[in-house]
């Protein structure tokens, strides 16, 4: 990157080349217990898109043995109580590689406000954040103490809420910046500003935070 191309604190961190790898979408419909995967989620599990039908049994067959029971209980709650499918766990792909993923989701509501499904994203946190992405963000917030501070605060919140590392938390923020085409510091600031709407940490609190993370770009006036 030349000096003329360097990112300034006012630039969006959403350009090509800064998107976190391995992000895919999914949907689960409660009534039919039908799962839908994007092509990225198929590939995470080692399949070509459409090669298999994603089912609850298939999902559980891929879970790491130490995480399978926890995820099974979570899926049961999701299907029986209409809760979002949100989790951090490990699964094993068809090649035997272990993936650490964070699943963030929100409910799908019908016209009467009743939950009919859950939809969200798989974030594969196995790989580290690339040096180019780190350098771009460092350039974007260098000399902007307030921007750096709010990003660090948001990272800390994600680390606590999801039990992830600082690097993984950073990867989540960059993903949301990319997904919404909103500046990284604005995403971070809105997450911090919206914390008062989140109850004390519990399984229900994690679901509420998923909702905040997935929708905060729509409420930047907060």
Residue, then its C-alpha position, 0 to 999 in steps of 0.5 A: x500500500x502506497x502513502x497515497x492509498x493509506x487508509x485514514x481515520x475517516x475511511x470505511x474499513x469495508x474495502x475488498x481485501x479486508x473481509x474476514x474469511x469463512x463467514x456463512x449464513x444459515x436458517x432453521x425453520x422450527x415447524x419443519x425442523x428444516x435447515x438451510x446452509x449457504x455455500x460457505x457453511x457447506x464448505x466449512x463442513x467439507x461439502x460442496x454446496x448441495x452435496x448433502x441435506x443439512x439436518x439436525x442429525x448431520x449437524x450433531x454428527x460433525x460436532x466435537x465430542x466434547x461439545x456435542x451434548x451442549x450443542x444438542x441441548x441448545x438445538x433442542x431449546x431452539x426447536x422447542x422454545x423458539x430461541x435463536x441458535x447461538x453458540x460458540x463450539x467446535x466441529x470436525x469437517x469431512x477431512x478431520x480438521x477441527x473448526x472453532x466457530x461462533x454462531x450468531x443468530x436472531x429469530x424470524x418472526x411471522x406477521x403476528x410476532x411469533x417466532x417461526x425460525x432462526x437465521x444468522x451466521x457461522x463465523x469460523x474463528x479457527x484462522x487468525x486475522x491476516x497481517x494486511x487486515x491488522x495493518x489496515x486497521x492500525x493505519x485507520x485508527x492511528x492518531x485517533x485515540x477515541x476511535x481506538x478506545x471504542x474499538x478496544x471497548x467493543x472487543x472487550x465486550x465481545x470477548x466477555x459475552x462470547x468467551x472468545x479471544x481479542x483477535x477473534x473479537x476483532x474479527x467479528x467487528x471487522x465482519x460486521x463492518x464488512x457486512x453492513x458497509x459501516x465504519x468499524x469505529x461506528x459499529x464498535x461505538x453503537x455496540x457500546x452505546x446499546x449495552x444498556x439494552x442487554x440484561x445481565x449475562x445468561x443464555x438469554x443475554x447472549x441471544x439479546x447481544x446477538x440481536x444487538x450485534x446483527x442490527x446495531x448498524x441500523x440504529x447509529x443515531x443511538 
